[in-house]
Amino acid sequence: MKVGLWGTRGSLAAAGPETVRYGGNTACVAVEGADGSFLVFDAGTGIRRLGGAVRPDVPRIDVLLSHLHMDHIQGLGFFAPLYRPGQEVHIWGPASPTLDLRARLSRYLSPPLFPVRLRELPCRLTLHDVPLAPFTIGALTLRATLVCHPGPAVGYKVVGDGASLTYLPDHEPALGVRFIPATDWISGFEVAQGVDLLIHDAQYSGNEYPDHVGWGHSAISHAFRFAALAGVRRLVTFHHDPGHDDKTLDRLVVEARRGRELPFDLHPGIEGTSFTLADGECQVDPPR
């Protein structure tokens, strides 16, 4: 299983000209299975660059949305495979009690916000409500669970090729919880427990979080605590605050791990990084 980070921030706006190493694109992660399965988690602005890298012989592409906040779908209309006639594309998103997925996505992919309507795309498009029970895409098994974030939002777990990955980009497990050990009722715990690689929200510093309680995001210290409780092998910090430049993000990592012996390998989420997971091993390829 190969995992690529194509967008790691929480807003379209980058912190400024110094933000070049962590990247300025919003959430998008690609997962390629050994059998050719091609998954894309979220359609932030990073999906535009990913679309140019997708081989034309990929038979099927599955885009799995964690939720429909703008920073997670604003790149969807610029995803090149959607404009390939005959390309099989499946888009998955959390169910809503009011409108179906097509109706909600059409609010964005239609004038005056976008010139091309969802129904006008030439690809072979299928939309799905994400089931809250295990399902398969190719040889990969996926599980989604509702997580603590405003509006319908889910986190995903992927298992296959002798490896496991959990994607929790917008997540506030600390909301009303003191992180008592072995509490499997903590938001997201069931899909994160014991995975080889956890990609997790780490938007705020410890000092910033009290002013943003209930916004649906974590302090970096919360991400560390959650990863430790879940017993993950590796943590990727994700969904960086757009106001944090590279120096700030470096400092937050240093401060958060000061005086701690982390029970997992830490990888700050830097756009362009890729991970190859197989049989418990992980090869990390830095951005080129």
KOLVO-871985 format. One record per residue: residue in one letter; x, z, y of N, C-alpha, C in turn. Coordinates in steps of 0.05 Angstrom, whole numbers, plus 5000, padded with zeros to 4 digits. Example, Ala and Ser with C-alpha at 12.3 -4.5 7.8 and 13.67 -1.06 7.14 Angstrom:
REM KOLVO-871985
a526451564886524651564910526451564934/s525751424955527351434979525851575001/
***
This chain:
REM KOLVO-871985
m501750004976500050005000501850005025/k501349815042502949795067501149865091/v502050035108500550135131502050065156/g500649925175501949855200500449965224/l501850075243500650175267500749965289/w498349865297498149655317497149755344/g496049995344495150115369494850415364/t495950585382496050875377494951045399/r493950915421493051075444490051105445/g489151275463486351345464484851215487/s486151035502484850895524486350645530/l485050445542486350195548488650235568/a488250425587490250465607492750605596/a495050485599497550605591498550795614/a500350965607501251165626502851045649/g504050815645505650685666507850525654/p509650415670511750235661513650365641/e513850635641515750765623514550775595/t511950725592510650745566511150485550/v513450475537514150235523514750285494/r515550535487516350595460513950675443/y512250855453509850925437507750705438/g507750545458505850325460503450395477/g502050195487499750235504497150125493/n497050025468494549915457492950135444/t490250095444488550295432488250255402/a486850435389486950485361486550235343/c488450185326488249975306490450015285/v489650035260491550075238490849885216/a492849745205492349555184493449665158/v491949625136492749705109492549465090/e494749405077494849185058495249305030/g493449235011493749314984495449114968/a496549204946498249034929496648794918/d494048824916492348614905491548414927/g492448454951491648274973489448374991/s488348604984486248715001487348765029/f485748705049486748725077484648885093/l485349135100483549305114484649345143/v482849365162483549415190481849655199/f483149875206481750105215481650105246/d479250075256478650065284479549805298/a478149735319478549485333479249525362/g481049715367482049745394483649505403/t484949525426486449295436488649195418/g489649375401491749295383490949085363/i488349045359487448855339487948565348/r488248525374488848255384491548155373/r493648325376496248255365496148235335/l494748415322494548395293493348135284/g491248035299489947785291491847555290/g493847555308495847335307497747355284/a497847585271499747625249498347605222/v495647585221494247565195494647285184/r495647265160496147005147493446855143/p493446595147490946445144489946435115/d491646505096490746505068489646765058/v489346965076488047215068485147155064/p484047195039481347105034479147275047/r479747535050477647715060478947925078/i477647985100478548195118476348395122/d476948655119474948865123475849035147/v474149045168474549205192472849455189/l474049685188472649935185472850105210/l470650125224470550265249469950565245/s471550735258471051015256468651095272/h468250965295465851005312465950775333/l463950775350463550545368464150605397/h465750805403466650845430468350605438/m468350545464469450285473472350255466/d474050465468476850435462477350355433/h475350385416475650315387474450045380/i473049915399471849655393472549435414/q474049515435474349335457476149095450/g477649105428479248875420477848695400/l475448765391474248625369473748325376/g472748275400472247995408474647825410/f477047945410479547795412481047775385/f479747845364480947845337480747555326/a482947415325482947135319481547055293/p481747205271480447125246477347105249/l476147235268473247205272472546915280/y474446765290473946495300474846285280/r475646365256476346175235473846095219/p473045845219470645775204471045835174/g469145975163469246035134470746285127/q472246405146473746645139471746875133/e472147005110470347225102471247475116/v469447595132470047835147467748035143/h468448275137466448485134467048705155/i465048785170465348995189463649235181/w464949465179463649715170463649915193/g461450065196461250265217459350485209/p459650715221457850945215454950875222/a453150965205450250925209449351075234/s447250975246445951105269443051145263/p441851365273438951395268437151225286/t438351075305436850925324437150625319/l439550515323439950225320441850165297/d441549925285443349855264446049755276/l448049715259450649645268450749385284/r449149185274449148925288448048965317/a445949115320444849155346446749295365/r448149495354450049645371452449485379/l453549325360455849155367455048935385/s452548835383451648615400451448695429/r451248955434451149045462453848975476/y455948965461458548895472459148595469/l458748495445459248215440456848045447/s456348025473454247865485454547875515/p453647665529453747675559452047905569/p452848025592455047945610457748065603/l457848225582460448365576462348185561/f461247985545463047815530461647545527/p463147325529461847055530460846965503/v461847065481461046975454459247185441/r456947105431455247295418456147335389/l455547565378456247625351455247415332/r452747325336451547135317452746855320/e454446805340455646545345458346515332/l459446735321462146725309462146545285/p464146375282464146175259465046285233/c466046525232466946645207464446715190/r464846775165462746875147462647185150/l460947275167460947565175458747715161/t459447945150457548135138458048405151/l455848535158455948805170454849015151/h456149245150455349455132455249725146/d453249885139453450175146455250305125/v457150465134459050585116457550785099/p457750765072456550965055458151225055/l456851455052458251705050458651785021/a459251585005459951614977462251414972/p463851464952466151284947465250994943/f466850804954466250524950468950384947/t468950134938471349994933471549734949/i473949664957474549404969477049304953/g476549104937478749014919479449244900/a482049294898483049504881483249774895/l482449784920482650034935479950184935/t480150444932477750614932477750764959/l475450754972475150874999473051094998/r473351285016471251485019471151545049/a468751555060468351625088466851885090/t467352035111465952285116465452315146/l463252435153462652495181464552705191/v465552665215467552855227466652945254/c467953145264467253275289468353105313/h466552945324467052775347464352685358/p463952665384461352595395460252335385/g457752335377456452095366457052065337/p455751875323456451835295459351745293/a460951895278463851835275464651915247/v466451755235467351815208470351805207/g471451935187474251905179474351765152/y476551645145476851485120479151585103/k478751575077480851615058481051365041/v483551275036484051035019485851114996/v485151044972486851094949487350834934/g489750784926490450554911493450504910/d494450344891497250284889498950534886/g497750744873499250994869499751154894/a498051114914498451254940495751314952/s495751494973493351564987493851595017/l491851515032492051525062489451625073/t489651785094487251875109487551805138/y485451695149485351615177483251775192/l484151955210482452125226483352095256/p482551875269483751825295482551985318/d479952045317478552205337477352435323/h478452675326477652895308478353165322/e476353345321476753605333476053825312/p477753855292477154065272477254345282/a478554385305478854655316476354755331/l474354575335471954645350470454865335/g470555115346469055335334470155445309/v472655355302473855435276476555565281/r477255775267479755905271481855815250/f481155605235483055505214483755725194/i481655855183482156045161483155885137/p485255975124486355825101484255775079/a484455545066482855475043479855435050/t479355375076476555325083475955025082/d474854945059474354655055471954555072/w470754735087468554645105469554565132/i472154585137473254485162472854175163/s471954075186471553785189473953625179/g473353425162475453245153477153345130/f476853595122478653705102478353565075/e475853495068475353385042476653115038/v477052955059478352695055481452705060/a482352935072485252955078486853105058/q485553265042486953445024488853305005/g491453365008493453274989494252984992/v493552845013494252565015497152525021/d498152285015500952215020501452165050/l499452065064499852005093497252065108/l497452235128495152295145495752195173/i493952025183494051935211491952095226/h492852255245491052455257491252475287/d488952505300488752545329490552775337/a492152725359493852925371493952885401/q491652855413491552765441492652955461/y492153215458492753405479495153585473/s496153695495498053925492496354175488/g497654395480496254645478495054735504/n496354685526495354765552492954595561/e492954345553490854165561488254205546/y488454285521486054295503483854475514/p484354715525482154885534480354755554/d481354565570479654425589478154195577/h478554145551477253915538475853995512/v475154245509473754335484471154185482/g470654075459468153935454468353635460/w470553545469470953255475471553095449/g472053235427472453095402475353025395/h477253165408480053105403481653355397/s484053325387485753555379488153585397/a489053825399491753885409493653815387/i496153755394498153685373498553915354/s498354165364498654395347496354415327/h493954325335491754315316492254115294/a493353885301494053685281496053795261/f498053945271499954065253498654265234/r496854435245495554645229493754515209/f492254315217490454175198492054055176/a494153915182495753785162496953985142/a497754215152498954415135496754535116/l494354585127492154695111491354495089/a491354235096490554025078492653965057/g495154055062497254005042498153715041/v498153575064498953295064501953275062/r502953045053505753005050507052905076/r505552755092506652635116504452625137/l505152685162503352675185504252475205/v502452305214502852125236501152215259/t502352295282500752375305499652115319/f497152135328495751885336493951945360/h492851735371490951755393492151905417/h494451815425495951945447494351925473/d494452125490493152125515494351905533/p492751735546493851525562495451625586/g495151875594496651985615499352095607/h500052085582502552185572504551955568/d506751955583508751755579510551835555/d512551665550514251705527515751975528/k516752045551518152295554516352535548/t513852515558511952735553511352755523/l510852535510510252535482512552645465/d514952565472517352685459517452985462/r516853075487516953365493514853515477/l512453405476510353545462510953575432/v512153375420512953405392515053625389/v517053625406519153835405517854115408/e516154145428514954405434513154495411/a511554305400509654385379511054465353/r513454355348514754435323516854655326/r517254735351519254945356518555205342/g520455305327520155555312518455525287/r517755275279516155235255517755075234/e517355145210518454985188516054825177/l515954575183513554415176513554355146/p511254385133511154325104510554035098/f510853865118510353575115512453425132/d512853175125514553005142512952915167/l514152935190512852865215513752595225/h511852415232512452155243510752115268/p511852155292510352095316509351805316/g506751765322505551505320506551315341/i508251135333509450935351508450655343/e507350515361506250245356508450075344/g507749935323509649755309511049875285/t510650145281511750275257510050195233/s511450165210509950115185510950295163/f509150345144509750525122508950385096/t510750385077510150275050509950515031/l507550555020507050775002506650684974/a507950824955507650754927508750984910/d507151074891507951274872509351514885/g508151614907509151854920511451804939/e512551574939514851504957513851364982/c515451385003514651265028517151135042/q516950885047519050745063517950705091/v519450795110518650775138520250555152/d518950365164520250155179519650185208/p521650245225521050285254520250025267/p519250035291518549795306520949625311/r520549365310522649175315522949115344/
***
